[in-house]
Amino acid sequence: MADYLAGRDAPETVNLSRVRSAVDASLDLLERSYLRVDADLGGGWYHELAGPLPGPTATAVGLLSFRMHGRTFEQSDDCLRFLRWRQVSSSVPERRGGWATNSSPGHSVAESTGWIVRMLAEGRYFADPSAPDLTPATEWLVLNQNDDGGWGSLLGNPSRVWTTGLSLRALIRVDPAAATVNRGVRWLVQHQHPEGGWGQTGVRAPSVTHSAMALISLVESGRSEADEAIRRGFAWLETRVERTFEEDRNARVEMYDVVAGTGDDVQRWRNTLPHYGLPYALSALLMNPAGSHAELIAGAVNTLLRTQLSEGRWPSVEGGETASIWSVFPHMEALVQLIGWRPLGSEDTLMLLPDAVIVYRGGAHVRTLAELARMQRRKAIGRVLSRHWVSLLLVLTTVLGLVGVLVGRFDWKDFGLSVALPIALLVLQEARHRTRPVGGGDGSGR
C-alpha cells in the first residue's frame, strides 16, 4: 500500500458522522420552517422557507426529505391533507388529478405533479386516509406526455429534459414496466447531445445539472436500451463535474414560457427553476452502474460538507440570501444516498482512492481482528436473513410438515394448508423486489 500511495496526494476521506450531522441540520431547518394553514387544511412548506403560505411542490419535497432519511415528522398527516386539498379537480381528464403551483394559474403542471407523485409512491401512502389520490395523479402524468415521448410543463408544451426526468422518476415508482416509461426513456436517449451529456432541451448545449437528471432517470428505469447512453453520459459527466466543486454555477436558473388553454382561454406564464450542478451530479455518480471514480465522489461530498451554512442549508442560486427548499433538498438527497450505501456504518470513515475504497470502522481501534471478523459475519448473515427469510420459513415449514405427515401427526390436507401462507409471502416478496426501482436511495447500482 505504501508503494501504491508513493508520489500521490493524500487520499480524501469522508466521515459519515459528519454527513449525518449535515443531513440532520437540514431536517432541523425544515422543521423550523414548517407552515400551518389551519387544523382542517393542514400545512407544509413554501419554496422560500420564510414564505407566508405553503405550496404543493415544496410541501412534497419537504415531506420526501424526512421520508428518505427515515426521520419521523410529526406533521406528516397535515402535509398530506394539504396536498389532498390542493389536488386539482376537473371534468377535463387532462387537468384532473395533478397539482398547480402557486404561479401556474390553476393549471396542473409536471414541475409540481412529478414531485408529488414520486413522494406519494416512495412513501407508499396508497391507503393513508389523509393522502391525495395517487391514481388520477398518475393518470395526469400519462395523459400529459407529449406525442414525442417527453414532457413539458403540460400537454403541448415543448418537451424538456428536466420535466421529462421528473415525470419519469415518478412513474417508475408507480409502474416501472409501463409503456409510458418506455417512451420517456426513448425520448431521453434520442435527445442525448453528441458530446454525451444533456441540455435543457434536445438542442441546447449539455449541462451538469441536466445530464445528471437524465442519467438518474435512465439508471432508475433499468432499461437495457439505455445502457450505451448511460455509459456515454457518465463518461461526459465525470470529465466536467470537478469544475463545479468550488463554484456551482452550472445551469443555475432555467427559465422558459408555459402556455395553457386554447382560443380566448389561453394563459401564459414564465417558469423559473433554480438548479444546482454538484448535488445532482453526486447523486448520479453514486448510481453509476459501472462505478464512478472514488476521488470524484469524495471531492463532491466534502465540498458539500464544507459549503453547508450553519443554519442547515446551502448558498442560494446566483448569490441570493433567501433560504429556499431548493437550497436544501438536492444537497441533502445526495448525502442521504451516500448514507444508504449498505456496507457502511454510521460512524465509519471512508478513504477513497482512484481504484479502491477503504472503510475504517467506527470504534474499530478498540476491537480485536477476531471481533471485527465476527461482526462482518453477523452482518452478512443478517443481510441474507432479511432478504430470504420467507424462503427459509417455507423450507422449515415444509420439512416440519413432511415429518408430521410421516409420523401421523398431520394429513396431507393439513400439510398443504401449512405451506400455503409461506408460499403466498414468497410470491409477494419476489414481486416487491422485482418492481423496486433500480438505483434508488439505498445506493444500489454502485
Steps between C-alpha positions, in 0.01 A plus 500: 500500500788737576640442150154555354465838671855612419502820299125555545316769691345378823163336423184677608303357787128530570377476857144372507426652839560843340273404212224399741544824695462699178178317412363546852574873483300523176206313648512722810473801268196350328335431835548865598365620164176299503190713425152403615189625317243387756377187676283391206729578206831394656825662400839461337779714353536781251794494259633805684518358849398831656192521277154578639309197367608150388503378142444143375841441340704617799269307734558176310876558487512579871305189593717291266809632680389349830380180336829440320703528818256296707442782747152542645323828428206557733306715252509246213122452505451877483725513192305222330172672582629825349604318181160330478334843529722641222450208257319634192143380441369545147261344250779520241718184521817686396460734800361268766719348770817709474624800694540865408781705642431832668613667176317283239149649505295193589671272244660174609864480392767230490738711711265449794314176418821306432643576843174421681439169321857396575458589868168316531632188327831497688320551830245230413209719606256291294254427782562805719165677551676837520687457171397627155376251242802359318303343212373820331837664571676222311242521222569874469867431432412235242243719322735798491791314339571656161474298179880499471527313834630789712328739737468875509325683780172364366371344179604686185789694653845411363657196665788582733762284670413619852123447477552169320736383776257607776211319334701186431632475856143523628350244261786253550403480866135433414540254210858450375383276214251753356508581129502869598837445669636332185402801289657743746824302508513501119454879497795549733719260302409672172572847641845426639752755374770362266756587770325261741309733732155659499389862492173668594345377175616279217675786324663685792863448603544239775523597866602308811156547658294371209743222418480379859119508496490303175749240628316454831175445310652253254676299771181483706305381193714185476457495121775315314446715188633794703828327592713667232349842570574448871861401430560804276317729742713403798817531293397860418388581854819380668714727284304808604366450850824606669456850362196545724684422826581857598248701301173327423404719206376234261142565378421713805157619377288351224234737360237424239146601404200274557175515303170349619153502350378577149324780318383782724591294807876501438717579801875553502753520779875463548656218701823563685665186636809526723753226433820378665760303310707334771238322717318356200831393350593326826163319506565381145860392571383290795261316266749432217456128417866482397620681812632856499844623601517501878702821504218683321245372750720595796568845359130561439395381847764703681416808295135469606603456864734798482251737334196426717394807697455486875120517477490173302465618141742580218560835324208601280528517123664805351615620841154561643455517875151349517475152649326269255384138502724460194805613696435203729346200324737409211806522726335300775371238253854435376636466855215264596591283201854470633370410847281232343796311359440168673855397600545817705440570867398832651844573650717368215758704311563437131841535338433532128785413263483512120423128472429391858283592796625437854246494781624588847252355745388742770641372831710236327812606690357356823409162348716202408520370146306191608217721632490701179486179295211374711318832455533470122372142505201601712419786261526267200271247667256778592486619136431145378225450759337836423495421126406130513303456825183397315687232305655369822156497666361301207781246519460461877122467476531243221750287690300509824179430310644198323630365830154549651337311212749213523445453874123530466452835675361674187326393182587630153222760513648651817843493338370695197339763722820539705709591195240719329578814701881482458451447124272804479753707696780383271305607189430844651863545605635412156246729331611785728868447417430479128305827493738695724656784296861457397752737654282626783599691807661198664795530267435192287687497174822627651 
